[in-house]
Amino acid sequence: MKQLIGMHPEAELTPREKQRKLYHDEKQRGKQQKSEYAGAE
């Protein structure tokens, strides 16, 4: 089961940590997409 850590680092996190990571990732993604939207959509 320990091999999975490489593919799913979130697997070992608690729901709260997972939620915090998701929120942070979404904020980062939102900043990046603003420039991408012009070309992508």
Backbone as CSV, one residue per row, in Angstrom:
resi,resn,N_x,N_y,N_z,CA_x,CA_y,CA_z,C_x,C_y,C_z
1,MET,0.823,-1.215,0.000,0.000,0.000,0.000,0.857,1.265,0.000
2,LYS,2.080,1.164,0.502,2.920,2.356,0.601,3.317,2.910,-0.766
3,GLN,3.286,2.073,-1.813,3.614,2.569,-3.155,2.656,3.681,-3.580
4,LEU,1.414,3.587,-3.107,0.374,4.534,-3.505,0.715,5.971,-3.130
5,ILE,1.551,6.150,-2.109,1.867,7.506,-1.644,2.433,8.351,-2.778
6,GLY,3.233,7.744,-3.649,3.809,8.496,-4.754,2.739,9.047,-5.682
7,MET,1.703,8.244,-5.951,0.646,8.665,-6.865,-0.411,9.513,-6.168
8,HIS,-0.690,9.170,-4.902,-1.754,9.858,-4.164,-1.238,10.395,-2.837
9,PRO,-0.504,11.499,-2.851,-0.001,12.062,-1.597,-1.131,12.473,-0.661
10,GLU,-2.321,12.727,-1.205,-3.452,13.144,-0.383,-4.042,11.978,0.410
11,ALA,-3.740,10.751,-0.006,-4.362,9.576,0.594,-4.133,9.506,2.103
12,GLU,-2.985,9.998,2.566,-2.649,9.895,3.983,-3.128,11.114,4.771
13,LEU,-3.640,12.109,4.083,-4.082,13.318,4.770,-5.445,13.120,5.423
14,THR,-5.698,13.897,6.475,-7.019,13.883,7.099,-7.960,14.693,6.214
15,PRO,-9.265,14.492,6.357,-10.221,15.269,5.547,-9.987,16.772,5.635
16,ARG,-9.636,17.257,6.836,-9.419,18.698,6.987,-8.202,19.141,6.191
17,GLU,-7.117,18.360,6.266,-5.907,18.703,5.509,-6.195,18.636,4.016
18,LYS,-6.975,17.628,3.616,-7.319,17.469,2.206,-8.104,18.684,1.725
19,GLN,-9.042,19.145,2.566,-9.864,20.295,2.210,-9.007,21.546,2.082
20,ARG,-8.062,21.708,3.019,-7.184,22.882,2.983,-6.321,22.849,1.729
21,LYS,-5.808,21.657,1.388,-4.961,21.523,0.204,-5.785,21.823,-1.055
22,LEU,-7.000,21.299,-1.104,-7.874,21.551,-2.249,-8.121,23.039,-2.417
23,TYR,-8.418,23.710,-1.304,-8.689,25.151,-1.356,-7.474,25.896,-1.873
24,HIS,-6.295,25.535,-1.363,-5.062,26.197,-1.790,-4.798,25.918,-3.271
25,ASP,-4.985,24.669,-3.684,-4.747,24.306,-5.080,-5.697,25.068,-6.006
26,GLU,-6.956,25.214,-5.585,-7.931,25.941,-6.401,-7.538,27.402,-6.544
27,LYS,-7.038,27.999,-5.448,-6.615,29.399,-5.519,-5.452,29.550,-6.489
28,GLN,-4.490,28.624,-6.410,-3.336,28.669,-7.310,-3.783,28.469,-8.758
29,ARG,-4.685,27.505,-8.960,-5.165,27.195,-10.304,-5.921,28.392,-10.874
30,GLY,-6.697,29.055,-10.038,-7.462,30.215,-10.477,-6.558,31.314,-10.998
31,LYS,-5.436,31.534,-10.328,-4.495,32.567,-10.767,-3.911,32.210,-12.132
32,GLN,-3.569,30.934,-12.303,-2.944,30.491,-13.547,-3.930,30.537,-14.710
33,GLN,-5.171,30.124,-14.463,-6.155,30.012,-15.542,-6.550,31.357,-16.127
34,LYS,-6.451,32.417,-15.341,-6.850,33.729,-15.855,-6.124,34.054,-17.154
35,SER,-4.844,33.712,-17.226,-4.080,33.978,-18.446,-4.362,32.911,-19.505
36,GLU,-4.676,31.681,-19.060,-4.913,30.585,-20.002,-6.260,30.728,-20.713
37,TYR,-7.268,31.256,-20.012,-8.610,31.348,-20.588,-8.631,32.110,-21.906
38,ALA,-7.825,33.145,-22.001,-7.795,33.962,-23.218,-7.525,33.093,-24.448
39,GLY,-6.624,32.131,-24.326,-6.289,31.285,-25.466,-7.126,30.024,-25.528
40,ALA,-7.467,29.458,-24.356,-8.155,28.174,-24.319,-9.628,28.300,-24.683
41,GLU,-10.304,29.310,-24.129,-11.757,29.413,-24.353,-12.064,30.680,-25.116
